[in-house]
Amino acid sequence: MNDTEKLNISNIYLKLLNQQYFVAEELDYTNFNKRIPTLQALSTIGNSGISVFDLFKKEHIFYSPNFCTILGYSLQDIIDNGHHFFDNKIHPDDFIELMKNGITLLKLFYQFSSDEKSNYKLVNEYRVLNAENKYIRLLEQHQVLELDKYGNLWLTLSTIDISPNQDIEGKIKSQLLNFKTGEIVTFKEDSKPDKTIGIFLTQREKQILQMVKEGYLSKEISDKLAISLHTVNTHRQRLLSKLGANNSMEAVVFASKLGLV
């Protein structure tokens, strides 16, 4: 991956973040400020690096004191250089996969209800350069910390730890964990499963699922395909049934893994 590719995918991610509309004067940071002592205590007890990203400000608004020391850097390094300091330490191949996963995840999360958005945790394992200029594998977990009153993703919480798996040749691993059901959805796998498992999607179902993957809502799909909203929702329910998925997010992930979209 060259710098141009990295910039392009970063711009796509930023553009997607900007699709949310926030009312600045209605964002109350009081509750977050009250959480800070707890976040600091958790980072000390668990020896995990903790950060909070503000999707309104498009920046991190909290780092635990040990966030960078896990990798041998100082907190001042990231304060002086912003989150780009950490991003630039991520293995180039892993960075672009993380961004792709983030883009797909945001598109799908925008379709979720407020409750659904709070039910998931994204777990990534990837390679980062430490202060000794050696790649090590980190385990990073992301989850929603706060939604605004309109259900927008506002504050997200991240924790990082050294992964017990230190296979430096291994690729990025990503999974979605559903807090409510305990189900795990593999977001990215090194190899594709056998496609001949008896799942058949009609061309219309594939078309609708592809549009869901691209972030279109049911009403938008209805308008673009000139079919009723009821018909779109019927197709979506059939897709969930055929793919054994609980929601549209899982349906897209499963179908992508199977090479159906």
Secondary structure, DSSP 8 states (H G I E B T S, - for coil): --HHHHHHHHHHHHHHHTTS---GGG---HHHHHHHHHHHHHHHHHT-EEEEEETTTTEEEEE-TTTTGGGT--HHHHHHHTHHHHHTTB-HHHHHHHHHHHHHHHHHHTTS-HHHHTTEEEEEEEEEE-TTS-EEEEEEEEEEEEE-TT--EEEEEEEEEE-S---TTS--EEEEEETTT--EEEEE-SS---S-SS----HHHHHHHHHHHTT--HHHHHHHHT--HHHHHHHHHHHHHHHT-SSHHHHHHHHHHTT--
